[in-house]
Amino acid sequence: MKNLILSIILVFSVPYILLSQNNNEKKVDTNKKMEDVVYLKNGAIVRGIIIEQVPDKTLEIKSNDNNYFIFKYDEIQKITKENQLTDATDYKKKGFLSIAELNYGFGINTINIYHGAVAIDGTFPTIALRSINGYQINEMFSVGLGIGFEAFLDGDKKGAMIPFTLDARMNFKKGKFSPVLNLNGGYSVGIENSSGLAANPAVGIKYFLTKKVAFLASIGYKVQQQRVLIADQYGVPLPRLVNYQFLSISGGLSF
């Protein structure tokens, strides 16, 4: 059990280790184009191309929005050459993708199937953590593989599961904000009792907090299948296929 807990901690640590590495990269990217930057003593900053300089007198600069400015040298704090700023709409388009999510499920139904008979049982909530690592194909599509830990908050018989899933997401628009369709499904391994198929399709939003880090929120339908022993009316335990159904709410980060 200790090894299992350590493995789960390691899985959920991977996204944050990668994010830390990205943040520690050098600020200057030599592959980007350079631009002139004039810092004024009044706090203003003008980026563009210096057209003319008269030493110790004036400086003329053409800004990135095609305006021309002439400044006296006693107005200027410093002049530098820097990487061009990323375009305001240039959010992450492709590359390695990592997602960390917290998921809460409200029990809405439990269906027991035994020799063709269907019975409705009680409901219970679940709480789950999942880590997804994959690839952002373009601004609209991403795919990944997920692993998680899900606890059934029933207290006595449902236990916990480790889901292994395939995750596919489609953004409906480009830019900072987009509605998202998420298809997530696979197989959950029971820690204390049986394993079974799992699925969690959802709809939600994606909102970029920075150029590469986005906040995710969604609502969906989740189903977890198990084969469990349930006592009949005479107290005899019988194997039954059970589908636990939930309304799920998720929130997390993508980077």
N, C-alpha and C positions, 0 to 999 in steps of 0.2 A: 504493500500500500504506500510506503514511503517513496519508493521509486516511481510509482504512478503519480503521486502528488508533485514530485520534482519534475517529472516529464511535462505535466500540465503547466507548471510555472514557467518552464523553459519555452514552451510553445507560445505562451502569451507574452513573453519578454522579447521575442524576436522582432516584432514591429517597432518597439520603442528603441531597441538597439540600433536598428537601421535608421530610424529617424534621427537619433543622436549623431550617427556617423554623417548623415547628410548635413546637419547643422554645423558640423565641425570642418566641413570642406572649405577651401580657400575662397575668399570673397571675390577675387578677380578671376574671371574666366577669359583666358587668352583667345578663345575661339569666337568671342563676341566682338562686334564692331565697337570702336571707341567714339566718344563724343567729347566736346569741350564743355566744361561746366564752370560757370561763373557764380561765386558766392558773394553776395552783397552784404555790406555792414548792417543793412536794415532787416536782414533775415531772409530776403528773397533769394531764390536760386533759379538761374536760367541755363537750360541745356540746349545745345545745338552746335553750330560751327562758327568759329571766330573768323570774321571777314577781314577785319583790319585792326591793327594795333599801332598806336602812336606812343612810343615809350614815355612813361610818366605823365601822359596826358589823357588819351581816350582809348576806348576799346569798343569795336562794333561786333556784335554777334547776331547771327540769324538763328532764331529758336526753332525747335522741332515742329512748331505749329506755323512756321513760315512768317513769323513777325521779326522785325529788325529793331535792335536796341543799341543805343550808344551810351556808354557810361564813362564818367570821369574816374581816373584811377583812385582818387580819394574816396570814392563810393564803394570800391571793391575790397573785399576782405581777402579772397584768394582766388586763383584760377587753377583748375586741375583738368586732367584728361582721364575719363572713367569709362567703364563698360556702359553701353546703352542700356537704359532701363527696359525691363521686359514689358511688352505691350500689356495694357490693362486687361485684355481679354485672353492673354496667353496663359491659360491654366493648363494643368497637366494633361497631355494628350495621349501619351503612350509610355510604356516602360513597366518595370516591376511595380506591382501593386500589393499593398498590405492593408488589411482591414481588421479592426478589433471592435467587437460589438457586445453589448449587454442586451439580453432578450428576456422579456417577462411574458408568460402565457397565462391567460385567464381561461380556466376550464369551461367549455361550453357543452361537451357531450362525451360520453364513454359508451362505445358500442361493443357488446360481447357477442361473438358468433360461435354457436356450438351446434353441429349437425343441422345447419340451415336455420336454426332458431336465432332470433335477434333479441337481445335484452339491453335495456338502457340502465346503466349504473350511475353512481355518483360522479361528481366532478371535483377537481382539485387544481391549484395553480402550479406553475413551474417557473424556475429561474435558470438562465443559461448564460454562459460565456462562450464566445467562439472567436477563433482567429482564422482569417482567410488570407492565403498568400497565392498570388497569381500574376496575371499580366493585363495591363490596359492596352487593348488592341488599337483603339483610337478614342476620340472624345465620346463616342456613343456606346462602345461595347467593352466589357471586361469579363474575364473568366478566371476562376481560381479553385483551389482545393482548401477545404476547411476542416478544422478539428475543434472540438469544444468539450465542455463539461456542463451537463444539465442535471439539476436536482428536482425531483418530484416532491413537492411540498405537501405530501399526504401523511407523512409521519410514521407509517407502519409498513406498508407492503410494496410501494412502488419503487423505492430506492433511487438510484442515479444512473445516468447513461453517459457514454462518450460517443457523440455523433461524428462520423466521417462523411463529409458532404462535398458535392460538386456545386459551385456557385457561379451563376451567370447573371450579369446585370446590364440593363439597357437604359441609357439616358435619353430623354426625349428632346433635349435641346442642348446646344453648346453654351459655354460661358460659365459665369459664377454660380448660377442657380439652375437646377433642372429637376423635374419629376423623374422618378426612377422606377423601373419594373425589375424585381429581383426574383429569380427562380433558384431555389436552394433545396437540394434533396440528396439522400444517400442512405446510409445504414448506421444505426446506433447500437453500440455494444453495451450490454447491461453489466454494471459492476456487481450488483447483488442478485439480479434475476435475469430473465431472458432478453435477448437482443431482438431487433426488428427494423423494418424499413421506416424512414423518416422523410418528411417533406415540409417545406415552409415557404410557399410562394407569398410575395408581399409587394405592396406599392408604397412609395415614399418619396423623399426628397434628398438631394445632394447639394450642399452649400459650401463653397470653398472659403475657408478661413484665411488661407494664404494661397500662393500660387500652386502649392503641391498638397496641402493638407485640407481635407474636406470633412465637414460634419454630415453624418448620415442619420436619418430617422425614417421609420417605416411602420406600417401596420399590415398584418396579414393573417393567413390561416395556417395553422400548424397541426400536423397529425403525426403521432408516434404509434407504431404498431408493436405489439408484444404477444408472445404466447405465455400465458400464465395459468396457474392452477386456481380455480375458483370453486368453492364448495357449492354443491347443488342443495336442493331443499331438504335432503336427508343428511347433509353434512359431509358428503363424499367429495373430495377434491377432484375436479375434472379439468383437463387441459382445454383452454379456450383461446381463440384468437381475439385480441382486444385492440381496438383503435381508439386511442385517446385523442380528443380533438380540442384545439385551443384557439382563442383569438390572441394573436401575438403582437407585442409592441417592442420595437428595437431602437436602440440608439448607439452611435459609435463614431469612430474616426477612420478615415481612409487616407493613405498617403503612399 
